[in-house]
Amino acid sequence: MFCCISGEVPNAPVVAKTTGHVFEKALIEQYIVQSGKCPITQTPLSVDDLLELKSNSATRPRPLEAASF
């Protein structure tokens, strides 16, 4: 699960109920305040359209630089 804005694994993941896209909560809230739209589909989006997701932070993937091949 990756944030559609940053491409990183979100610390506080939320999903837009209207589009199904996953975002980092702080990033999408800031974007909504500025534009009022989904950054992916450009459809209207409000903070009320966000649903917090429960995730286990202990299973975060290792960065590619830390992988040993």
Secondary structure by P-SEA (a helix, b strand, c coil): ccccccccccccccccccccccccaaaaaaaaaacccccccccccccccbbbbbbcccccccccccccc
